[in-house]
Amino acid sequence: MLTAGKRLAVFSIREGKGGSIWVRAGSAFVNKDGSLNVLLDVLPLDGKLHVREAAEKRDTATVGGRYASELSLESSPVGGHS
């Protein structure tokens, strides 16, 4: 339930070879009137965002059950940069 002061996590979900890749895109906060303030650190490539209640300690993105920090460069989507 969305109550005032609740902290939410904002993700961009991309489909990769090994499954879904959840990238933390920012945070959101519920206002007293039930509206949301969304603070983005990145912009999604496809224009879609997923908002859910923030977990206590595990707001880290996962890939097929793995933390995003465990990904190698080969399995991460790269935008043509070397």
Secondary structure, 3 states (H helix, E strand, C coil): CCCCCCEEEEEEEEEECCEEEEEEEEEEEECCCCCEEEEECCCCCCCCCEEEECCCCCCCCEECCEEHHHCCCCCCCCCCCC
